[in-house]
């Protein structure tokens, strides 16, 4: 590739990963800070089978062992459908699954980190109206069901708010008319 320049870091980077609302933003973490570089990358992207017909939809989403990702990156439902999401955590760290308002995943993740040590008692679930529905913090082997009615059309992110997990543990529920 072509060298585009150097980025000065106060410390040596410890991790590079992609995340963000679009899944194509490069994040660089150092010991004390998180730097975000907006960088679009090529690729085929995700395929979605479209919204299922009928009034009820059941979706199962699991954490992937030792990967800090969900196994379902996106799914589609129709406005007004009764949605039941079964969230499973086969991974060893604790994880949750929070559905948030469009464009609010990063803000909610930051609020969870800002909770500091108090976050453990509150399961790193900030008290905000930006969170629509969600699970509790699940330990290894636990499962929880989340039920709701699909809202107005839009892209509704879901994210794990345990500190540091939100960079990769996210997906999108697409709601269509």
C-alpha atoms as an extended CHARMM CRD file, in Angstrom:
* protein
*
       177  EXT
         1         1  UNK       CA              0.0000000000        0.0000000000        0.0000000000  PROA      1               0.0000000000
         2         2  UNK       CA              0.8690000000        3.6450000000       -0.1890000000  PROA      2               0.0000000000
         3         3  UNK       CA              2.2580000000        5.3640000000        2.9200000000  PROA      3               0.0000000000
         4         4  UNK       CA             -0.1630000000        8.1610000000        3.7700000000  PROA      4               0.0000000000
         5         5  UNK       CA              1.7100000000        9.5440000000        6.7630000000  PROA      5               0.0000000000
         6         6  UNK       CA              2.4080000000        8.8440000000       10.3990000000  PROA      6               0.0000000000
         7         7  UNK       CA              0.0770000000        9.3140000000       13.3210000000  PROA      7               0.0000000000
         8         8  UNK       CA              1.8830000000       10.4710000000       16.4660000000  PROA      8               0.0000000000
         9         9  UNK       CA              0.9070000000        8.4550000000       19.5310000000  PROA      9               0.0000000000
        10        10  UNK       CA              1.9060000000        9.3200000000       23.0900000000  PROA      10              0.0000000000
        11        11  UNK       CA              2.3490000000        5.6040000000       23.7010000000  PROA      11              0.0000000000
        12        12  UNK       CA              2.7530000000        2.5570000000       21.5490000000  PROA      12              0.0000000000
        13        13  UNK       CA             -0.6100000000        1.3420000000       20.1570000000  PROA      13              0.0000000000
        14        14  UNK       CA             -1.8380000000       -1.8090000000       21.8360000000  PROA      14              0.0000000000
        15        15  UNK       CA             -4.7420000000       -2.7350000000       19.5860000000  PROA      15              0.0000000000
        16        16  UNK       CA             -6.1520000000       -2.0250000000       16.1350000000  PROA      16              0.0000000000
        17        17  UNK       CA             -9.7170000000       -2.9880000000       15.2800000000  PROA      17              0.0000000000
        18        18  UNK       CA            -12.6840000000       -2.0070000000       13.1840000000  PROA      18              0.0000000000
        19        19  UNK       CA            -16.0180000000       -0.9480000000       14.6730000000  PROA      19              0.0000000000
        20        20  UNK       CA            -18.2410000000        2.1240000000       14.8140000000  PROA      20              0.0000000000
        21        21  UNK       CA            -21.7940000000        2.5330000000       13.5900000000  PROA      21              0.0000000000
        22        22  UNK       CA            -20.8320000000        1.4040000000       10.0850000000  PROA      22              0.0000000000
        23        23  UNK       CA            -18.4080000000       -1.3540000000       11.1330000000  PROA      23              0.0000000000
        24        24  UNK       CA            -15.7510000000        0.2160000000        8.9380000000  PROA      24              0.0000000000
        25        25  UNK       CA            -14.1420000000        2.7420000000       11.2910000000  PROA      25              0.0000000000
        26        26  UNK       CA            -10.6010000000        1.9130000000       12.4000000000  PROA      26              0.0000000000
        27        27  UNK       CA             -9.9770000000        2.2710000000       16.1370000000  PROA      27              0.0000000000
        28        28  UNK       CA             -6.4870000000        2.4440000000       17.6170000000  PROA      28              0.0000000000
        29        29  UNK       CA             -6.1530000000        1.9450000000       21.3510000000  PROA      29              0.0000000000
        30        30  UNK       CA             -3.1880000000        2.8790000000       23.4930000000  PROA      30              0.0000000000
        31        31  UNK       CA             -2.8300000000        2.3540000000       27.2060000000  PROA      31              0.0000000000
        32        32  UNK       CA             -4.4030000000        5.6420000000       28.2400000000  PROA      32              0.0000000000
        33        33  UNK       CA             -6.5150000000        6.7570000000       25.3040000000  PROA      33              0.0000000000
        34        34  UNK       CA             -8.7300000000        5.7710000000       22.4240000000  PROA      34              0.0000000000
        35        35  UNK       CA             -8.0230000000        7.3840000000       19.0830000000  PROA      35              0.0000000000
        36        36  UNK       CA            -10.5530000000        7.1260000000       16.2920000000  PROA      36              0.0000000000
        37        37  UNK       CA             -9.6210000000        7.3780000000       12.6480000000  PROA      37              0.0000000000
        38        38  UNK       CA            -12.4750000000        7.6080000000       10.1790000000  PROA      38              0.0000000000
        39        39  UNK       CA            -11.3600000000        5.2980000000        7.4050000000  PROA      39              0.0000000000
        40        40  UNK       CA            -13.6180000000        3.5680000000        4.9210000000  PROA      40              0.0000000000
        41        41  UNK       CA            -12.5500000000        0.1270000000        3.8140000000  PROA      41              0.0000000000
        42        42  UNK       CA            -13.6580000000       -1.9520000000        0.8620000000  PROA      42              0.0000000000
        43        43  UNK       CA            -15.4310000000       -5.2460000000        1.0220000000  PROA      43              0.0000000000
        44        44  UNK       CA            -18.6140000000       -7.0250000000        0.1520000000  PROA      44              0.0000000000
        45        45  UNK       CA            -20.3620000000       -6.1140000000        3.4010000000  PROA      45              0.0000000000
        46        46  UNK       CA            -23.0900000000       -8.0840000000        5.1180000000  PROA      46              0.0000000000
        47        47  UNK       CA            -26.0040000000       -9.7560000000        3.3940000000  PROA      47              0.0000000000
        48        48  UNK       CA            -29.4220000000       -9.6530000000        4.9540000000  PROA      48              0.0000000000
        49        49  UNK       CA            -32.2060000000      -12.0380000000        4.0110000000  PROA      49              0.0000000000
        50        50  UNK       CA            -34.8540000000       -9.3490000000        4.4480000000  PROA      50              0.0000000000
        51        51  UNK       CA            -37.6650000000       -9.0660000000        6.9460000000  PROA      51              0.0000000000
        52        52  UNK       CA            -39.6470000000      -12.1850000000        7.7910000000  PROA      52              0.0000000000
        53        53  UNK       CA            -43.3790000000      -12.2120000000        7.1530000000  PROA      53              0.0000000000
        54        54  UNK       CA            -45.9760000000      -12.6470000000        9.9000000000  PROA      54              0.0000000000
        55        55  UNK       CA            -46.5070000000      -10.8470000000       13.1760000000  PROA      55              0.0000000000
        56        56  UNK       CA            -43.8810000000      -12.6620000000       15.3000000000  PROA      56              0.0000000000
        57        57  UNK       CA            -40.1190000000      -12.8190000000       14.8310000000  PROA      57              0.0000000000
        58        58  UNK       CA            -37.6340000000      -14.8520000000       16.8600000000  PROA      58              0.0000000000
        59        59  UNK       CA            -33.9120000000      -14.1490000000       16.6310000000  PROA      59              0.0000000000
        60        60  UNK       CA            -31.0530000000      -15.7720000000       18.5430000000  PROA      60              0.0000000000
        61        61  UNK       CA            -27.8720000000      -13.7670000000       19.0870000000  PROA      61              0.0000000000
        62        62  UNK       CA            -24.8380000000      -15.2100000000       20.8650000000  PROA      62              0.0000000000
        63        63  UNK       CA            -21.4660000000      -13.8990000000       21.8870000000  PROA      63              0.0000000000
        64        64  UNK       CA            -18.6420000000      -15.6990000000       20.0740000000  PROA      64              0.0000000000
        65        65  UNK       CA            -16.1300000000      -17.3630000000       22.4020000000  PROA      65              0.0000000000
        66        66  UNK       CA            -12.8560000000      -15.4500000000       22.7250000000  PROA      66              0.0000000000
        67        67  UNK       CA            -13.7050000000      -13.0330000000       19.8760000000  PROA      67              0.0000000000
        68        68  UNK       CA            -15.6330000000      -10.1470000000       21.5260000000  PROA      68              0.0000000000
        69        69  UNK       CA            -18.2320000000      -10.1600000000       18.7330000000  PROA      69              0.0000000000
        70        70  UNK       CA            -21.8500000000      -11.2060000000       18.3050000000  PROA      70              0.0000000000
        71        71  UNK       CA            -22.5690000000      -14.0170000000       15.8650000000  PROA      71              0.0000000000
        72        72  UNK       CA            -25.3530000000      -11.9870000000       14.1900000000  PROA      72              0.0000000000
        73        73  UNK       CA            -24.1980000000       -8.6940000000       12.6670000000  PROA      73              0.0000000000
        74        74  UNK       CA            -27.6240000000       -7.6250000000       11.3810000000  PROA      74              0.0000000000
        75        75  UNK       CA            -31.2030000000       -8.7490000000       11.0420000000  PROA      75              0.0000000000
        76        76  UNK       CA            -34.3320000000       -7.1890000000        9.5840000000  PROA      76              0.0000000000
        77        77  UNK       CA            -37.8490000000       -6.8980000000       11.0050000000  PROA      77              0.0000000000
        78        78  UNK       CA            -40.9870000000       -4.9850000000       10.0410000000  PROA      78              0.0000000000
        79        79  UNK       CA            -42.5280000000       -2.1250000000       12.0260000000  PROA      79              0.0000000000
        80        80  UNK       CA            -45.1180000000       -3.5050000000       14.4470000000  PROA      80              0.0000000000
        81        81  UNK       CA            -43.8150000000       -7.0830000000       14.5130000000  PROA      81              0.0000000000
        82        82  UNK       CA            -43.5000000000       -8.7560000000       17.9210000000  PROA      82              0.0000000000
        83        83  UNK       CA            -39.7790000000       -9.4550000000       18.2700000000  PROA      83              0.0000000000
        84        84  UNK       CA            -38.2170000000      -11.9120000000       20.7020000000  PROA      84              0.0000000000
        85        85  UNK       CA            -34.4330000000      -11.9390000000       20.8490000000  PROA      85              0.0000000000
        86        86  UNK       CA            -32.7880000000      -14.7970000000       22.7140000000  PROA      86              0.0000000000
        87        87  UNK       CA            -29.3490000000      -13.6630000000       23.8660000000  PROA      87              0.0000000000
        88        88  UNK       CA            -26.8340000000      -16.3740000000       24.8030000000  PROA      88              0.0000000000
        89        89  UNK       CA            -23.3990000000      -15.9100000000       26.3310000000  PROA      89              0.0000000000
        90        90  UNK       CA            -21.1530000000      -18.9470000000       25.7550000000  PROA      90              0.0000000000
        91        91  UNK       CA            -18.0940000000      -16.6860000000       26.2480000000  PROA      91              0.0000000000
        92        92  UNK       CA            -16.2830000000      -16.3810000000       29.5860000000  PROA      92              0.0000000000
        93        93  UNK       CA            -16.3630000000      -12.5900000000       30.0960000000  PROA      93              0.0000000000
        94        94  UNK       CA            -19.7370000000      -11.0690000000       30.9960000000  PROA      94              0.0000000000
        95        95  UNK       CA            -21.7230000000       -9.5630000000       28.1080000000  PROA      95              0.0000000000
        96        96  UNK       CA            -25.0110000000       -7.7600000000       27.6240000000  PROA      96              0.0000000000
        97        97  UNK       CA            -27.0710000000       -6.8880000000       24.5650000000  PROA      97              0.0000000000
        98        98  UNK       CA            -28.5990000000       -3.4070000000       24.4910000000  PROA      98              0.0000000000
        99        99  UNK       CA            -30.7170000000       -2.0420000000       21.6370000000  PROA      99              0.0000000000
       100       100  UNK       CA            -30.2850000000        1.7140000000       21.3220000000  PROA      100             0.0000000000
       101       101  UNK       CA            -31.7750000000        4.5480000000       19.3150000000  PROA      101             0.0000000000
       102       102  UNK       CA            -30.3360000000        5.0880000000       15.8200000000  PROA      102             0.0000000000
       103       103  UNK       CA            -26.8720000000        6.6460000000       15.9080000000  PROA      103             0.0000000000
       104       104  UNK       CA            -26.4860000000        6.2940000000       19.6950000000  PROA      104             0.0000000000
       105       105  UNK       CA            -24.3020000000        3.1720000000       20.1280000000  PROA      105             0.0000000000
       106       106  UNK       CA            -21.0550000000        5.0880000000       20.6620000000  PROA      106             0.0000000000
       107       107  UNK       CA            -22.6800000000        7.5650000000       23.0730000000  PROA      107             0.0000000000
       108       108  UNK       CA            -24.2040000000        4.7630000000       25.1680000000  PROA      108             0.0000000000
       109       109  UNK       CA            -20.9060000000        2.8370000000       25.1860000000  PROA      109             0.0000000000
       110       110  UNK       CA            -19.0860000000        5.9470000000       26.4300000000  PROA      110             0.0000000000
       111       111  UNK       CA            -21.7020000000        6.4830000000       29.1530000000  PROA      111             0.0000000000
       112       112  UNK       CA            -21.1130000000        2.9010000000       30.3240000000  PROA      112             0.0000000000
       113       113  UNK       CA            -17.3360000000        3.4140000000       30.4930000000  PROA      113             0.0000000000
       114       114  UNK       CA            -17.8730000000        6.6920000000       32.3590000000  PROA      114             0.0000000000
       115       115  UNK       CA            -19.7580000000        4.7770000000       35.0740000000  PROA      115             0.0000000000
       116       116  UNK       CA            -16.3840000000        3.5280000000       36.3280000000  PROA      116             0.0000000000
       117       117  UNK       CA            -16.4860000000        1.1240000000       39.2660000000  PROA      117             0.0000000000
       118       118  UNK       CA            -20.1840000000        1.9690000000       39.8480000000  PROA      118             0.0000000000
       119       119  UNK       CA            -20.9260000000        0.2400000000       36.5570000000  PROA      119             0.0000000000
       120       120  UNK       CA            -20.6000000000       -3.2290000000       38.0780000000  PROA      120             0.0000000000
       121       121  UNK       CA            -23.5440000000       -2.6420000000       40.4310000000  PROA      121             0.0000000000
       122       122  UNK       CA            -25.6120000000       -1.2300000000       37.5470000000  PROA      122             0.0000000000
       123       123  UNK       CA            -24.4620000000       -3.8800000000       35.0340000000  PROA      123             0.0000000000
       124       124  UNK       CA            -22.9000000000       -1.1410000000       32.9030000000  PROA      124             0.0000000000
       125       125  UNK       CA            -26.3760000000       -0.0970000000       31.7720000000  PROA      125             0.0000000000
       126       126  UNK       CA            -26.4640000000        3.7160000000       31.8510000000  PROA      126             0.0000000000
       127       127  UNK       CA            -29.6590000000        5.4430000000       32.9500000000  PROA      127             0.0000000000
       128       128  UNK       CA            -30.5680000000        7.0270000000       29.6110000000  PROA      128             0.0000000000
       129       129  UNK       CA            -33.5070000000        7.1210000000       27.2150000000  PROA      129             0.0000000000
       130       130  UNK       CA            -31.0490000000        6.2820000000       24.4000000000  PROA      130             0.0000000000
       131       131  UNK       CA            -31.3910000000        2.6090000000       25.4310000000  PROA      131             0.0000000000
       132       132  UNK       CA            -34.6260000000        1.0690000000       24.1450000000  PROA      132             0.0000000000
       133       133  UNK       CA            -34.4260000000       -2.5760000000       25.3030000000  PROA      133             0.0000000000
       134       134  UNK       CA            -31.7710000000       -4.8840000000       26.6080000000  PROA      134             0.0000000000
       135       135  UNK       CA            -30.5650000000       -7.7920000000       28.6340000000  PROA      135             0.0000000000
       136       136  UNK       CA            -28.8680000000       -7.8750000000       31.9770000000  PROA      136             0.0000000000
       137       137  UNK       CA            -25.1320000000       -8.6110000000       32.0880000000  PROA      137             0.0000000000
       138       138  UNK       CA            -24.9150000000      -12.3520000000       31.4320000000  PROA      138             0.0000000000
       139       139  UNK       CA            -22.1820000000      -14.5710000000       32.8160000000  PROA      139             0.0000000000
       140       140  UNK       CA            -20.7540000000      -17.5950000000       30.9990000000  PROA      140             0.0000000000
       141       141  UNK       CA            -23.4820000000      -20.0170000000       29.9300000000  PROA      141             0.0000000000
       142       142  UNK       CA            -26.4340000000      -17.7530000000       30.7110000000  PROA      142             0.0000000000
       143       143  UNK       CA            -29.3560000000      -16.9710000000       28.3770000000  PROA      143             0.0000000000
       144       144  UNK       CA            -31.9920000000      -14.2360000000       28.4580000000  PROA      144             0.0000000000
       145       145  UNK       CA            -34.9810000000      -13.3420000000       26.2660000000  PROA      145             0.0000000000
       146       146  UNK       CA            -35.7830000000       -9.7550000000       25.2710000000  PROA      146             0.0000000000
       147       147  UNK       CA            -39.2560000000       -9.0510000000       23.8200000000  PROA      147             0.0000000000
       148       148  UNK       CA            -40.5300000000       -5.8480000000       22.2300000000  PROA      148             0.0000000000
       149       149  UNK       CA            -42.5780000000       -4.4810000000       19.3410000000  PROA      149             0.0000000000
       150       150  UNK       CA            -40.4870000000       -3.3230000000       16.3770000000  PROA      150             0.0000000000
       151       151  UNK       CA            -40.4970000000        0.4900000000       16.2480000000  PROA      151             0.0000000000
       152       152  UNK       CA            -40.6870000000        2.9030000000       13.3140000000  PROA      152             0.0000000000
       153       153  UNK       CA            -38.3660000000        2.2250000000       10.3470000000  PROA      153             0.0000000000
       154       154  UNK       CA            -34.6640000000        2.8240000000       10.8850000000  PROA      154             0.0000000000
       155       155  UNK       CA            -31.3700000000        1.1730000000       11.7950000000  PROA      155             0.0000000000
       156       156  UNK       CA            -31.2660000000        0.3480000000       15.5040000000  PROA      156             0.0000000000
       157       157  UNK       CA            -27.8100000000       -0.6310000000       16.7690000000  PROA      157             0.0000000000
       158       158  UNK       CA            -27.2500000000       -3.2350000000       19.4540000000  PROA      158             0.0000000000
       159       159  UNK       CA            -24.1100000000       -3.2170000000       21.5500000000  PROA      159             0.0000000000
       160       160  UNK       CA            -22.3900000000       -4.7630000000       24.5790000000  PROA      160             0.0000000000
       161       161  UNK       CA            -21.6300000000       -2.0290000000       27.1060000000  PROA      161             0.0000000000
       162       162  UNK       CA            -19.1300000000       -3.8770000000       29.2830000000  PROA      162             0.0000000000
       163       163  UNK       CA            -16.1080000000       -1.5120000000       29.1320000000  PROA      163             0.0000000000
       164       164  UNK       CA            -14.0150000000       -2.0940000000       26.0260000000  PROA      164             0.0000000000
       165       165  UNK       CA            -16.4220000000       -4.5410000000       24.3930000000  PROA      165             0.0000000000
       166       166  UNK       CA            -18.4800000000       -2.0150000000       22.4040000000  PROA      166             0.0000000000
       167       167  UNK       CA            -15.7120000000       -1.4350000000       19.8760000000  PROA      167             0.0000000000
       168       168  UNK       CA            -16.4120000000       -4.8360000000       18.3050000000  PROA      168             0.0000000000
       169       169  UNK       CA            -19.5410000000       -6.2010000000       19.9860000000  PROA      169             0.0000000000
       170       170  UNK       CA            -22.2430000000       -4.5070000000       17.9730000000  PROA      170             0.0000000000
       171       171  UNK       CA            -24.7640000000       -5.1140000000       15.2470000000  PROA      171             0.0000000000
       172       172  UNK       CA            -27.8510000000       -3.5550000000       13.6730000000  PROA      172             0.0000000000
       173       173  UNK       CA            -31.5470000000       -4.3680000000       13.7240000000  PROA      173             0.0000000000
       174       174  UNK       CA            -32.9660000000       -2.9530000000       10.5030000000  PROA      174             0.0000000000
       175       175  UNK       CA            -36.6290000000       -2.0220000000       10.7790000000  PROA      175             0.0000000000
       176       176  UNK       CA            -38.5270000000       -1.6760000000        7.4970000000  PROA      176             0.0000000000
       177       177  UNK       CA            -42.1730000000       -0.6360000000        6.8700000000  PROA      177             0.0000000000
